[in-house]
């Protein structure tokens, strides 16, 4: 009989603890899927989340998964993340959205698509995605055509352009890049020659081959390797005397000639809005996929002079940044 009060007290404490836990809001878990550990920081994304009132550890938990730079391991890492059942997958870049989409059709996925999400089957339309993916895409036909137009304005007799690709990152993305650039090049009377590079040594070999092939200009496409090796590309372009168009508008500040593209930092920050909408209960199927409205043009006049190029006024008046 003396034990009954003790048992009653224990049960009462357990009930109170359970009730308190039930009142505590669930902290949503976001799986951040990236290709290497260095991308786990994602400062722009985290800044965007803080602006929306998210504090890590209090009302959001971000767990980073990466393939240690090995593209062949992306699917395995995505599948490992899916097994932990996060509330949302945040895939940083087209090359990580791709394995995430293969790994799950149920968990919401937010990310940036370099290619057309409709063409690759991730969405039924940009306005009504209809599946488990939403986010932003900077796949705009005019963007690729404009890059070639700027190169042709700088080099009036332009006929042969070397296209730097990284097929190992994503076959579907590479095929899309090649198709849309060839369509634009044909209209301008330009022949594209492909040079595939999957590491820094490959980039160096590509520039050596382009010089032997008498390529007149180089265009680097938006792959993760070229995100990280902009300074190397600029250095090699200078060494080989090749004008280079880059997908990052900040490329001229690295010593390159010209860059034209969206503000990638702003796109990463924008993803926070999508994370917020999904975590508040809106299905990805109902959240329109956005395209950037503005693209920035930058040019380095010092590099142009070294290459013997005269920059036309039509480029100078449109440039957002001109480096003397």
C-alpha positions as CSV (number, residue, x, y, z in Angstrom):
1,X,0.0,0.0,0.0
2,X,2.9,2.3,0.7
3,X,4.1,1.9,-2.9
4,X,0.9,3.3,-4.4
5,X,1.6,7.0,-3.7
6,X,5.1,6.6,-5.3
7,X,3.7,4.9,-8.4
8,X,1.0,7.6,-8.7
9,X,3.7,10.3,-8.4
10,X,5.9,8.7,-11.1
11,X,2.9,8.4,-13.4
12,X,1.9,12.0,-12.8
13,X,5.5,13.2,-13.6
14,X,5.5,11.2,-16.8
15,X,2.2,12.6,-17.9
16,X,3.4,16.1,-17.2
17,X,6.6,15.5,-19.3
18,X,4.6,14.0,-22.2
19,X,2.1,17.0,-22.1
20,X,5.0,19.5,-22.1
21,X,6.7,17.7,-25.0
22,X,3.4,17.6,-26.9
23,X,3.1,21.4,-26.5
24,X,6.6,22.0,-27.8
25,X,6.5,22.7,-31.6
26,X,8.3,20.2,-33.8
27,X,11.6,21.6,-35.1
28,X,11.6,20.9,-38.9
29,X,14.6,19.1,-40.3
30,X,16.1,20.3,-43.6
31,X,18.6,18.1,-45.4
32,X,21.1,20.2,-47.3
33,X,22.4,18.2,-50.2
34,X,25.7,19.5,-51.7
35,X,28.6,18.1,-53.7
36,X,31.5,18.9,-51.2
37,X,31.9,19.8,-47.6
38,X,32.9,23.4,-48.4
39,X,29.4,24.1,-49.7
40,X,27.8,23.1,-46.4
41,X,28.2,26.6,-45.1
42,X,25.7,28.1,-47.7
43,X,26.0,31.6,-46.2
44,X,23.5,33.3,-48.6
45,X,20.8,30.7,-47.9
46,X,21.3,30.8,-44.1
47,X,21.2,34.6,-44.2
48,X,17.9,34.4,-46.1
49,X,16.5,32.0,-43.5
50,X,17.5,34.4,-40.6
51,X,15.7,37.3,-42.4
52,X,12.6,35.1,-42.3
53,X,12.9,34.5,-38.6
54,X,14.6,31.1,-38.6
55,X,17.2,30.3,-36.0
56,X,19.1,27.1,-36.3
57,X,18.6,24.8,-33.3
58,X,15.4,26.7,-32.2
59,X,12.9,26.5,-35.1
60,X,14.9,24.8,-37.8
61,X,17.6,22.2,-38.0
62,X,19.9,21.9,-41.1
63,X,21.8,18.7,-41.7
64,X,24.3,18.7,-44.4
65,X,25.1,15.7,-46.7
66,X,27.8,15.8,-49.3
67,X,29.5,13.4,-51.7
68,X,33.0,14.7,-50.9
69,X,33.4,16.0,-54.4
70,X,32.6,12.7,-56.1
71,X,29.9,13.1,-58.6
72,X,29.5,9.3,-59.0
73,X,28.4,9.1,-55.3
74,X,25.7,11.8,-55.4
75,X,22.8,9.3,-55.7
76,X,24.0,7.2,-52.8
77,X,24.3,10.3,-50.6
78,X,20.8,11.4,-51.6
79,X,19.4,8.0,-50.8
80,X,21.1,8.0,-47.4
81,X,19.6,11.4,-46.7
82,X,16.1,10.2,-47.8
83,X,16.3,7.3,-45.3
84,X,16.6,9.8,-42.4
85,X,13.2,11.2,-43.6
86,X,13.9,15.0,-43.4
87,X,10.9,17.4,-43.7
88,X,12.5,19.0,-46.8
89,X,15.5,18.5,-49.0
90,X,17.4,21.6,-50.1
91,X,19.6,20.7,-53.1
92,X,22.3,23.2,-53.9
93,X,22.5,23.2,-57.7
94,X,21.1,21.3,-60.6
95,X,23.7,18.6,-60.1
96,X,22.3,17.8,-56.7
97,X,18.6,18.2,-57.5
98,X,19.0,15.5,-60.1
99,X,20.0,12.7,-57.6
100,X,17.5,13.9,-55.0
101,X,14.7,13.6,-57.6
102,X,15.8,10.0,-58.3
103,X,15.9,9.2,-54.6
104,X,12.4,10.4,-53.6
105,X,9.0,11.4,-55.1
106,X,7.5,12.2,-51.7
107,X,9.8,14.5,-49.7
108,X,9.6,18.1,-50.9
109,X,12.7,19.3,-52.7
110,X,13.8,22.9,-53.1
111,X,16.7,23.9,-55.3
112,X,18.2,25.7,-58.3
113,X,17.9,24.3,-61.8
114,X,20.6,25.3,-64.3
115,X,18.6,23.6,-67.0
116,X,14.9,23.6,-67.8
117,X,13.0,21.7,-65.0
118,X,10.1,21.0,-67.4
119,X,12.3,19.5,-70.1
120,X,14.1,17.2,-67.6
121,X,10.7,16.1,-66.1
122,X,11.0,17.7,-62.7
123,X,7.9,19.9,-63.2
124,X,4.8,19.9,-65.5
125,X,5.2,23.7,-65.9
126,X,7.0,26.6,-64.2
127,X,3.7,28.1,-63.0
128,X,2.3,24.8,-61.6
129,X,5.2,22.3,-61.0
130,X,2.8,19.5,-60.0
131,X,5.4,17.4,-58.3
132,X,7.7,17.4,-55.3
133,X,10.2,20.0,-56.7
134,X,10.1,23.8,-56.7
135,X,12.6,26.6,-56.5
136,X,14.3,28.8,-59.1
137,X,15.8,28.2,-62.6
138,X,18.0,30.5,-64.6
139,X,17.5,28.5,-67.8
140,X,16.6,31.3,-70.2
141,X,17.3,30.9,-73.9
142,X,18.1,34.5,-74.4
143,X,20.9,34.3,-71.8
144,X,22.9,31.9,-73.9
145,X,22.3,33.7,-77.1
146,X,23.3,37.0,-75.5
147,X,26.6,35.6,-74.3
148,X,27.5,34.7,-77.9
149,X,26.3,38.0,-79.2
150,X,28.6,39.8,-76.8
151,X,31.5,37.7,-77.9
152,X,30.7,38.4,-81.6
153,X,30.5,42.1,-80.8
154,X,34.0,42.0,-79.3
155,X,35.4,39.8,-82.1
156,X,33.6,40.7,-85.4
157,X,35.1,37.9,-87.4
158,X,34.2,35.3,-84.8
159,X,33.7,31.8,-86.3
160,X,35.0,29.2,-83.9
161,X,34.1,29.2,-80.2
162,X,35.3,26.6,-77.7
163,X,32.6,25.4,-75.3
164,X,33.9,24.2,-71.9
165,X,31.7,21.4,-70.5
166,X,31.8,19.0,-67.6
167,X,29.8,16.0,-68.7
168,X,30.6,13.9,-65.6
169,X,28.6,16.3,-63.5
170,X,25.3,15.8,-65.4
171,X,24.7,14.2,-68.8
172,X,21.2,15.6,-69.1
173,X,22.3,19.1,-68.2
174,X,25.3,18.9,-70.6
175,X,23.0,17.8,-73.5
176,X,20.7,20.7,-72.8
177,X,23.5,23.2,-72.6
178,X,24.9,21.9,-76.0
179,X,21.6,22.0,-77.7
180,X,20.6,25.5,-76.7
181,X,24.1,26.9,-77.4
182,X,24.2,25.3,-80.8
183,X,20.9,26.7,-81.7
184,X,22.0,30.2,-80.7
185,X,25.4,29.8,-82.5
186,X,23.9,28.7,-85.8
187,X,21.8,31.9,-86.0
188,X,25.0,33.9,-85.5
189,X,27.1,31.9,-88.0
190,X,29.3,30.5,-85.2
191,X,30.7,27.0,-85.0
192,X,31.0,25.5,-81.5
193,X,33.7,23.0,-80.6
194,X,33.3,21.0,-77.4
195,X,36.0,20.6,-74.8
196,X,35.1,18.4,-71.8
197,X,37.1,19.0,-68.5
198,X,36.3,17.3,-65.2
199,X,39.2,18.6,-63.1
200,X,41.8,21.3,-63.1
201,X,44.2,19.3,-65.2
202,X,41.4,18.8,-67.7
203,X,40.9,22.5,-67.9
204,X,44.6,23.1,-68.6
205,X,44.6,20.4,-71.3
206,X,41.5,21.9,-72.9
207,X,43.1,25.3,-73.2
208,X,46.2,23.8,-74.8
209,X,44.0,21.9,-77.3
210,X,42.0,25.0,-78.1
211,X,45.1,26.9,-78.9
212,X,46.2,24.2,-81.3
213,X,42.7,24.1,-82.8
214,X,42.9,27.8,-83.5
215,X,39.8,28.6,-81.4
216,X,39.0,32.3,-81.4
217,X,37.1,32.5,-78.1
218,X,36.1,30.4,-75.2
219,X,32.8,30.1,-73.3
220,X,32.6,28.4,-69.9
221,X,29.3,27.0,-68.9
222,X,27.7,26.9,-65.4
223,X,29.2,23.8,-63.8
224,X,30.4,23.4,-60.2
225,X,34.0,23.0,-61.3
226,X,34.0,26.3,-63.1
227,X,32.2,28.0,-60.2
228,X,35.3,27.1,-58.1
229,X,38.0,27.6,-60.7
230,X,37.2,31.0,-62.2
231,X,40.6,32.4,-61.4
232,X,42.3,29.4,-63.0
233,X,40.2,29.8,-66.2
234,X,41.1,33.5,-66.3
235,X,44.8,32.8,-65.9
236,X,44.8,30.1,-68.6
237,X,42.8,32.4,-70.9
238,X,45.4,35.1,-70.4
239,X,48.3,32.7,-70.9
240,X,46.9,31.4,-74.2
241,X,45.6,34.8,-75.4
242,X,42.0,33.7,-75.6
243,X,39.0,35.9,-75.0
244,X,36.6,34.2,-72.6
245,X,33.0,34.6,-71.8
246,X,32.0,33.4,-68.3
247,X,28.7,32.5,-66.7
248,X,29.6,34.6,-63.6
249,X,29.3,38.3,-63.8
250,X,32.2,38.5,-61.3
251,X,34.6,36.8,-63.6
252,X,36.3,40.0,-64.8
253,X,37.3,40.8,-61.2
254,X,39.2,37.5,-61.2
255,X,41.2,38.7,-64.2
256,X,38.9,37.4,-66.9
257,X,37.5,39.3,-69.9
258,X,33.8,39.3,-69.7
259,X,31.0,37.7,-67.6
260,X,27.3,37.7,-68.1
261,X,24.8,35.9,-65.8
262,X,22.4,36.1,-62.9
263,X,23.3,37.1,-59.4
264,X,23.9,33.6,-58.0
265,X,24.2,34.8,-54.4
266,X,20.7,36.4,-54.7
267,X,19.3,33.1,-56.1
268,X,20.7,31.1,-53.2
269,X,19.2,33.7,-50.8
270,X,15.9,33.4,-52.6
271,X,15.7,29.7,-51.8
272,X,15.0,30.6,-48.2
273,X,11.6,31.9,-49.3
274,X,10.8,28.5,-50.8
275,X,11.9,26.7,-47.7
276,X,9.7,28.9,-45.6
277,X,6.6,28.3,-47.9
278,X,7.1,24.5,-47.8
279,X,7.7,24.3,-44.1
280,X,4.5,26.4,-43.5
281,X,2.5,23.7,-45.4
282,X,2.3,24.8,-49.1
283,X,3.0,21.8,-51.3
284,X,5.9,22.2,-53.8
285,X,3.4,21.3,-56.5
286,X,1.6,24.6,-56.0
287,X,4.6,26.9,-55.7
288,X,5.7,28.4,-59.1
289,X,9.3,28.0,-60.1
290,X,10.9,31.4,-60.6
291,X,13.3,32.7,-63.3
292,X,15.6,35.6,-62.6
293,X,14.6,38.9,-64.1
294,X,18.0,40.6,-64.2
295,X,21.3,39.5,-65.6
296,X,24.5,41.4,-64.9
297,X,27.3,42.2,-67.4
298,X,30.8,42.9,-66.4
299,X,33.9,43.5,-68.5
300,X,37.6,44.0,-67.8
301,X,39.0,46.7,-70.1
302,X,42.6,45.9,-69.1
303,X,42.3,42.3,-70.3
304,X,40.6,43.5,-73.5
305,X,43.6,45.8,-74.2
306,X,46.0,42.9,-73.6
307,X,44.1,40.8,-76.1
308,X,44.1,43.6,-78.6
309,X,40.3,43.9,-78.5
310,X,38.4,47.2,-78.9
311,X,35.3,47.1,-76.6
312,X,32.3,48.6,-78.5
313,X,30.2,51.3,-76.9
314,X,27.2,49.0,-77.2
315,X,28.8,46.8,-74.5
316,X,30.1,49.6,-72.3
317,X,26.7,51.3,-71.9
318,X,25.1,48.0,-71.0
319,X,27.8,46.9,-68.5
320,X,26.9,46.9,-64.8
321,X,30.6,46.8,-64.0
322,X,33.6,48.0,-66.0
323,X,37.1,47.3,-64.6
324,X,39.8,49.6,-66.0
